[in-house]
């Protein structure tokens, strides 16, 4: 249910608020720490909008019986690109061209790479949408929120990530458990949409003015 809910949020939010963003461009949506590919499968159900997804996860694919509708041995077939390795700095440095051609980065409970997904999105100027989960304070002891307090629990982790940039948005998704989604659109995308909306407003105003002039002439 959570992957179905998350996929619905990604598609509806990003296509509604930023229609100029093509989710299927380049290497498609990049699902980071995507496990056996459940989120990828849910995203591909929106076939008219999402035509390509790529996935990275270090875990070996599990073998499933023939009756399992979520056969993981076919995940390589449905993904545009598949990487069986960790998402870390080495991967980013070695795959910058690939990353630059993804439409956006997503992660459902991506665990250790959560912060790195956000940092990479900022660096590559790509939209991101993540649902954080585990905090791992022992792995990241230097994290601190603006008050100087260390990041050891979930709520402070969410605050820590939000404090990375004022334009990061958050929302609570409709499933049980850790369900806060953080998402961000690059400033360039924001500006394009603002310009488009402004043009529409100008065009509408101009049309209204023309109608008023025409009505005035008719009265005369």
RODO-2510 file (C-alpha; in nm, 4 decimals, decimal comma):
residues 220
     n   res          X          Y          Z
     1     x     0,0000     0,0000     0,0000
     2     x     0,2760     0,2466     0,0830
     3     x     0,4436     0,2101    -0,2585
     4     x     0,1086     0,2465    -0,4331
     5     x     0,0351     0,5591    -0,2291
     6     x     0,3806     0,7035    -0,2872
     7     x     0,3688     0,6422    -0,6627
     8     x     0,0312     0,8145    -0,6796
     9     x     0,1695     1,1142    -0,4919
    10     x     0,4767     1,1404    -0,7177
    11     x     0,2807     1,1274    -1,0425
    12     x    -0,0053     1,3538    -0,9376
    13     x     0,2031     1,6141    -0,7553
    14     x     0,4788     1,6523    -1,0119
    15     x     0,2536     1,6475    -1,3182
    16     x    -0,0072     1,8800    -1,1665
    17     x     0,2204     2,1438    -1,0156
    18     x     0,4925     2,1274    -1,2798
    19     x     0,3468     2,0064    -1,6118
    20     x     0,6623     2,1093    -1,7988
    21     x     0,8521     1,8309    -1,6204
    22     x     0,8658     1,5153    -1,8342
    23     x     0,8949     1,2199    -1,5938
    24     x     0,9935     0,9861    -1,8779
    25     x     1,2758     1,1968    -2,0181
    26     x     1,6288     1,0584    -2,0421
    27     x     1,6809     0,7675    -1,8022
    28     x     1,3417     0,8244    -1,6420
    29     x     1,2679     0,8310    -1,2691
    30     x     1,5588     0,6970    -1,0635
    31     x     1,4433     0,4834    -0,7685
    32     x     1,7276     0,4796    -0,5150
    33     x     1,7555     0,1918    -0,2653
    34     x     1,4470     0,0554    -0,4363
    35     x     1,4753    -0,3020    -0,3079
    36     x     1,2963    -0,5534    -0,5246
    37     x     1,1341    -0,2833    -0,7361
    38     x     0,7852    -0,2531    -0,5908
    39     x     0,7834     0,1261    -0,6299
    40     x     0,9064     0,0971    -0,9891
    41     x     0,6197    -0,1376    -1,0686
    42     x     0,3662     0,0983    -0,9159
    43     x     0,5079     0,3948    -1,1090
    44     x     0,4923     0,2046    -1,4378
    45     x     0,1200     0,1488    -1,3877
    46     x     0,0858     0,5148    -1,4910
    47     x     0,1883     0,4094    -1,8400
    48     x     0,0778     0,7278    -2,0144
    49     x     0,3026     0,9384    -1,7900
    50     x     0,5810     0,7130    -1,6630
    51     x     0,7414     0,5140    -1,9411
    52     x     1,0893     0,4660    -1,7938
    53     x     1,2195     0,3911    -1,4447
    54     x     1,5718     0,3044    -1,3313
    55     x     1,6681     0,1394    -1,0040
    56     x     1,9697     0,0996    -0,7763
    57     x     1,9970    -0,1332    -0,4762
    58     x     2,2936    -0,3307    -0,3392
    59     x     2,0935    -0,6378    -0,2406
    60     x     2,0829    -0,9450    -0,4603
    61     x     1,7459    -1,0158    -0,6180
    62     x     1,5479    -1,2737    -0,4235
    63     x     1,4138    -1,5777    -0,6032
    64     x     1,0364    -1,6074    -0,5920
    65     x     0,8020    -1,8911    -0,6792
    66     x     0,6102    -1,8840    -1,0055
    67     x     0,2887    -1,7792    -0,8326
    68     x     0,4352    -1,4578    -0,6953
    69     x     0,2858    -1,1668    -0,8904
    70     x     0,5838    -0,9506    -0,7818
    71     x     0,8517    -1,1678    -0,9445
    72     x     1,1794    -0,9997    -0,8610
    73     x     1,3730    -1,1980    -1,1179
    74     x     1,2084    -0,9798    -1,3862
    75     x     1,2946    -0,6435    -1,2322
    76     x     1,5878    -0,6040    -1,4707
    77     x     1,3471    -0,6428    -1,7605
    78     x     1,1085    -0,3694    -1,6511
    79     x     1,3756    -0,1164    -1,5530
    80     x     1,5389     0,1079    -1,8107
    81     x     1,8641     0,0861    -1,6132
    82     x     1,9423    -0,1404    -1,3177
    83     x     2,2377    -0,1123    -1,0790
    84     x     2,3131    -0,3739    -0,8133
    85     x     2,5387    -0,1641    -0,5928
    86     x     2,5282     0,1013    -0,3225
    87     x     2,4254     0,4574    -0,3907
    88     x     2,7245     0,6453    -0,2521
    89     x     2,9735     0,9138    -0,3479
    90     x     3,1717     0,6741    -0,5610
    91     x     2,8624     0,5829    -0,7620
    92     x     2,7738     0,9515    -0,8059
    93     x     3,1236     1,0422    -0,9233
    94     x     3,1345     0,7503    -1,1672
    95     x     2,7832     0,8024    -1,3078
    96     x     2,7334     1,1764    -1,3363
    97     x     2,6243     1,1574    -1,6991
    98     x     2,3617     0,8958    -1,6141
    99     x     2,2336     1,0983    -1,3173
   100     x     2,2204     1,4199    -1,5189
   101     x     1,9804     1,2491    -1,7615
   102     x     1,7339     1,1213    -1,4996
   103     x     1,4043     1,3087    -1,4718
   104     x     1,4034     1,2955    -1,0899
   105     x     1,5284     1,0999    -0,7866
   106     x     1,2912     0,9098    -0,5558
   107     x     1,3268     0,6890    -0,2505
   108     x     1,0785     0,5044    -0,0310
   109     x     1,2461     0,4457     0,3074
   110     x     1,5918     0,4497     0,1442
   111     x     1,7674     0,4374     0,4852
   112     x     2,1406     0,5271     0,4729
   113     x     2,1320     0,7078     0,1332
   114     x     1,8404     0,9364     0,2296
   115     x     2,0459     1,2505     0,2855
   116     x     2,2716     1,1745    -0,0086
   117     x     1,9698     1,1549    -0,2418
   118     x     1,8792     1,5100    -0,1423
   119     x     2,2364     1,6368    -0,1682
   120     x     2,2803     1,4762    -0,5098
   121     x     1,9515     1,6265    -0,6308
   122     x     2,0747     1,9714    -0,5294
   123     x     2,4089     1,9152    -0,7030
   124     x     2,2515     1,7829    -1,0235
   125     x     1,9602     2,0309    -1,0094
   126     x     1,7077     1,7477    -1,0215
   127     x     1,3700     1,7193    -0,8486
   128     x     1,3528     1,4706    -0,5627
   129     x     1,0817     1,2981    -0,3620
   130     x     1,1788     1,0844    -0,0608
   131     x     1,0082     0,9242     0,2384
   132     x     1,2724     0,9066     0,5149
   133     x     1,2719     0,6249     0,7660
   134     x     1,5656     0,5085     0,9803
   135     x     1,7943     0,7726     1,1304
   136     x     2,1235     0,5824     1,1882
   137     x     2,2671     0,8252     1,4465
   138     x     2,5754     0,6072     1,5019
   139     x     2,6609     0,6232     1,1294
   140     x     2,6031     0,9986     1,1094
   141     x     2,7051     1,1390     1,4504
   142     x     2,7853     1,4882     1,3154
   143     x     2,4311     1,5743     1,2077
   144     x     2,2801     1,8677     1,3960
   145     x     1,9656     2,0777     1,3631
   146     x     1,9700     2,4565     1,3853
   147     x     1,9367     2,4521     1,7643
   148     x     2,2632     2,2591     1,7905
   149     x     2,0871     1,9427     1,9006
   150     x     2,2117     1,6153     1,7542
   151     x     1,9957     1,4122     1,5175
   152     x     1,9045     1,0908     1,6962
   153     x     1,5316     1,0499     1,6412
   154     x     1,2923     1,0531     1,3474
   155     x     1,1367     1,3960     1,4084
   156     x     1,4747     1,5662     1,4390
   157     x     1,5892     1,3847     1,1232
   158     x     1,2940     1,5265     0,9300
   159     x     1,3718     1,8729     1,0644
   160     x     1,7411     1,8317     0,9764
   161     x     1,6544     1,7460     0,6164
   162     x     1,4007     2,0286     0,5852
   163     x     1,6599     2,2763     0,7089
   164     x     1,8806     2,1995     0,4106
   165     x     1,6714     2,4370     0,1980
   166     x     1,3667     2,6535     0,2654
   167     x     1,2026     2,5398    -0,0569
   168     x     1,1827     2,1719     0,0452
   169     x     0,8173     2,0821     0,0955
   170     x     0,6676     1,8114     0,3157
   171     x     0,3420     1,6248     0,3407
   172     x     0,1977     1,3315     0,5327
   173     x     0,1033     1,0380     0,3105
   174     x    -0,1930     0,8110     0,3696
   175     x    -0,0347     0,4955     0,5089
   176     x     0,0730     0,3742     0,8508
   177     x     0,4248     0,4119     0,9811
   178     x     0,6833     0,6724     0,8860
   179     x     0,4901     0,8482     0,6150
   180     x     0,6278     1,2009     0,5782
   181     x     0,7342     1,2749     0,2228
   182     x     0,9879     1,5459     0,1433
   183     x     1,0005     1,6837    -0,2099
   184     x     1,1708     1,9622    -0,4005
   185     x     1,1661     2,1247    -0,7420
   186     x     1,4748     2,3012    -0,8814
   187     x     1,4435     2,6812    -0,8973
   188     x     1,4670     2,6670    -1,2768
   189     x     1,1510     2,4547    -1,2910
   190     x     0,9776     2,6930    -1,0508
   191     x     1,0666     2,9904    -1,2720
   192     x     0,9478     2,8209    -1,5907
   193     x     0,6101     2,7444    -1,4366
   194     x     0,5806     3,0978    -1,2959
   195     x     0,6583     3,2450    -1,6387
   196     x     0,4036     3,0158    -1,8050
   197     x     0,1374     3,1099    -1,5510
   198     x     0,2198     3,4780    -1,5998
   199     x     0,1844     3,4429    -1,9772
   200     x    -0,1545     3,2766    -1,9321
   201     x    -0,2647     3,5590    -1,7043
   202     x    -0,1454     3,8250    -1,9506
   203     x    -0,3161     3,6471    -2,2399
   204     x    -0,6404     3,6216    -2,0417
   205     x    -0,6269     3,9890    -1,9456
   206     x    -0,5587     4,0928    -2,3043
   207     x    -0,8537     3,8858    -2,4228
   208     x    -1,0792     4,0456    -2,1651
   209     x    -0,9693     4,3920    -2,2740
   210     x    -1,0386     4,3095    -2,6381
   211     x    -1,3854     4,1835    -2,5471
   212     x    -1,4604     4,5045    -2,3573
   213     x    -1,3483     4,7181    -2,6540
   214     x    -1,5652     4,5134    -2,8898
   215     x    -1,8712     4,5448    -2,6637
   216     x    -1,8163     4,9211    -2,6385
   217     x    -1,8047     4,9560    -3,0185
   218     x    -2,1228     4,7510    -3,0536
   219     x    -2,3051     4,9836    -2,8137
   220     x    -2,1953     5,2839    -3,0175
***
